[in-house]
Amino acid sequence: MSLEVVQRDKHGQEKSLSFARKEWVTLRDWGYFTYQVEHERVVWNYDPPIATYIPSSDYIEASGFGPFFKRTVRAQLNKDGKIYLLKIGQDAQSSAISEQPDGYPLVPSATTTTGS
């Protein structure tokens, strides 16, 4: 069973990624795009989360230096379509999701079903 993620920029250009359940996928500059996640017959749409500030460094991993500097935020997509942030070192398969910063978990702005 796979997931399809469609990343859409402000100009309507799309990039599609497919990945298997329990597989990690890296979304660069994820805060600047709208997303559509398709799983089985359910489609979840998410508005850009950039307006949702992550106030705690408990969720932001920093690595590299200068032009190689990058910040990584790990998240988990749950069966209900909510996207939860994971604290640094937290197991993604943990049934006990940590307390979330304001604005999280991300909730789909729209949910639709396809086919019959």
C-alpha positions as CSV (number, residue, x, y, z in Angstrom):
1,M,0.0,0.0,0.0
2,S,1.5,3.3,-1.0
3,L,1.0,7.0,-0.5
4,E,1.1,9.6,-3.2
5,V,2.1,13.2,-2.2
6,V,1.6,16.0,-4.6
7,Q,3.5,19.2,-3.8
8,R,2.1,22.3,-5.5
9,D,3.9,25.7,-5.5
10,K,2.2,29.1,-5.7
11,H,2.4,29.0,-9.5
12,G,0.5,25.7,-9.7
13,Q,3.5,23.6,-10.7
14,E,3.4,20.1,-9.2
15,K,5.9,17.5,-8.1
16,S,4.6,14.1,-7.2
17,L,6.2,11.6,-4.8
18,S,5.2,8.0,-4.1
19,F,6.3,6.1,-1.1
20,A,5.4,3.0,0.9
21,R,3.8,2.9,4.3
22,K,6.3,3.4,7.1
23,E,8.8,4.8,4.7
24,W,10.5,8.2,5.2
25,V,10.2,10.9,2.5
26,T,12.0,14.2,2.5
27,L,10.0,17.3,1.5
28,R,12.3,20.3,0.9
29,D,10.9,23.7,1.8
30,W,7.7,22.0,2.8
31,G,6.3,25.1,4.5
32,Y,6.0,27.0,1.2
33,F,3.7,24.6,-0.7
34,T,0.2,23.2,-0.6
35,Y,0.1,19.4,-0.4
36,Q,-2.3,16.7,-1.5
37,V,-1.9,13.3,0.1
38,E,-3.6,10.3,-1.6
39,H,-4.0,7.1,0.3
40,E,-6.3,4.3,-1.0
41,R,-9.5,6.2,-1.9
42,V,-9.0,9.2,0.5
43,V,-7.4,12.5,-0.6
44,W,-6.3,15.0,2.1
45,N,-5.4,18.6,1.1
46,Y,-3.1,20.7,3.3
47,D,-2.6,24.5,3.1
48,P,1.0,25.8,3.5
49,P,2.1,25.3,7.1
50,I,4.7,28.2,7.0
51,A,2.2,30.4,8.9
52,T,2.3,27.8,11.6
53,Y,5.5,28.7,13.5
54,I,7.4,25.9,15.3
55,P,8.4,27.7,18.5
56,S,10.4,25.0,20.2
57,S,13.9,23.7,19.2
58,D,12.7,20.3,20.6
59,Y,11.4,19.7,17.1
60,I,14.1,21.2,15.0
61,E,17.3,19.4,14.3
62,A,20.2,21.5,12.9
63,S,23.1,20.2,11.0
64,G,25.9,21.4,8.7
65,F,27.5,24.8,8.5
66,G,27.3,27.8,6.1
67,P,25.8,26.9,2.8
68,F,25.4,23.3,4.0
69,F,23.3,24.3,7.0
70,K,20.0,22.6,7.2
71,R,17.1,22.4,9.6
72,T,15.1,19.2,9.7
73,V,11.7,18.8,11.2
74,R,10.3,15.2,11.4
75,A,6.6,14.5,11.3
76,Q,4.3,11.6,11.2
77,L,1.1,11.3,9.1
78,N,-1.6,9.4,11.0
79,K,-4.5,7.3,9.6
80,D,-6.9,10.2,10.3
81,G,-4.9,12.5,8.0
82,K,-3.4,14.6,10.9
83,I,0.3,15.4,10.7
84,Y,2.1,15.4,14.0
85,L,5.5,16.8,14.7
86,L,8.0,14.4,16.3
87,K,10.5,15.6,18.9
88,I,14.2,15.0,18.2
89,G,14.9,11.4,18.8
90,Q,11.2,10.4,19.1
91,D,10.3,7.1,17.5
92,A,7.9,7.7,14.5
93,Q,6.0,4.5,15.4
94,S,5.4,5.6,18.9
95,S,1.7,5.4,19.9
96,A,2.3,8.2,22.4
97,I,2.6,11.4,20.4
98,S,4.2,14.1,22.4
99,E,2.4,17.3,23.2
100,Q,2.2,19.5,20.0
101,P,3.2,23.1,19.5
102,D,0.3,25.6,18.8
103,G,-1.1,25.0,15.3
104,Y,-0.2,21.3,15.3
105,P,-1.1,18.6,14.5
106,L,-1.8,19.9,10.9
107,V,-5.3,19.0,9.9
108,P,-6.3,18.6,6.3
109,S,-8.1,21.7,4.9
110,A,-10.2,19.4,2.8
111,T,-10.9,15.7,2.6
112,T,-12.4,13.9,-0.4
113,T,-12.9,10.3,-1.5
114,T,-12.4,8.9,-5.0
115,G,-14.0,6.1,-6.8
116,S,-16.5,3.7,-5.3
